[in-house]
Amino acid sequence: MNNPGSSGDKGERTVLFVHGRDFKPNVVDFADLSFSALAAGISRDYPDVIDQFNELDKRVAYYGDLTDDFLTNQGLRYDETLDIGDRKNALIMLSAFEKKKNFGVNRYDRLPGKTAMGEFAADVFAPLLGAIGLSKKLLRKVGVDLAEYWNSKSYFGDKIRDRVRIAICEALDDEKQVLLISHGTGCIVTYDVLWQLSHAPEYKEAYKINKIDLWLTLGSPLGDSMVRRRILGSRRKGLKRYPSNIVSWHNVSAEDDFVSHDNTVANDYREMLKQKQVSCIRDYRIYNMAIRYGKSNPHNSLGYLIHPRTAQIVAEWLQQGPSAPLAKSIS
C-alpha cells in the first residue's frame, strides 16, 4: 500500500504508528494530527532531540478506510469534518499544557465529564466481565468492528492484518531501527502480525531475524483475559506461543481507560522474558488529559501521544539507540 502517512526515506530510524478501532479520518489528516501530538510532547520536554524526531521516517499503518466502510454498512453515522475539527481542538488544548506537572491527577480530576462512576466501572466491572466471559458480548455492543475482526467467517480481519503486515515489513525491509507504536485495539492487530512474522510458514523464513527495536503500546487491551485467549499463538506452547521479533516492549495505560482496564502486560507475558524472546517489558500508568466533544476521553490517542511518559520513551530511544529500561519517575 502506498502510504500517504510516510515522510519518506529519512535517516536510519523509522517510527510506525498503528491506529485502533472505530471511525478514522483520512490518512493524511490522521497522520498529521498523530505525529503533531508526538512532536508537541517531545518539543515540550526534550527540545534538544526535536530535530532528530523531525528527521525521522514517519509512517502510519492505516486501515481506517476498511473500518469506516464496515461501520457505515452497519448503519453507524460518521462526520469526518466534525471529527477532524474536534481532534484539532483536543490537540490545541493538550498543547497548551506547558509543563509535565500539568498531566497529574489534580488537573485530571477537574476535567469535564470526569466522574467517579467511570473510574468505578473501569476498575471493577471490566475485570469482572472478563473473568466471567461476558466481555465478548460487551465488545459486540461497543466495538462491532473488533467483533468482526475476530469473526472467522469474515475476511475483515485478514484485510486489516494485511495492511499492518505490509507496513511493518516495509519498515523492516529498509533495515532501519523501528519504533512501532500501537494504540487501542491496534495493539491486537500488531501483536497478531508480529506473531505471524515470527511463526507463520509463509513469513518466518524472511522475517524471523528482523526485530522491532521498541514496541510502544498505548491503551492496550492485551492484558485482558478474553483478548489473550483470542490472539494468534494463544493455543501454542513454548517458543511458538509468542512473537520473537521484539527487542523491548513498553506499555502505557491511562487511568479510567476502559479498553486497557487490565493495565499491565508484564505479568501476562513474562514467559517471553523467561524464554528470552524479548529484552524487557515495562508497564506505566498515566493520566490522559484529552477532551473530546466537551468530555474527558482517557482512551484518546492524542492524549497518549503527547503525554510526558510517551515523550520520555521516544526521546530515550532517539538518544540511546536500542531501547533500555527507563526509570519509573518522569519528574
Summary of the structure (lengths in Angstrom):
residues: 331
radius of gyration: 18.6
end to end distance: 41.0
largest distance: 52.4
contacts: 1084
relative contact order: 0.16
helix: 50%
strand: 14%
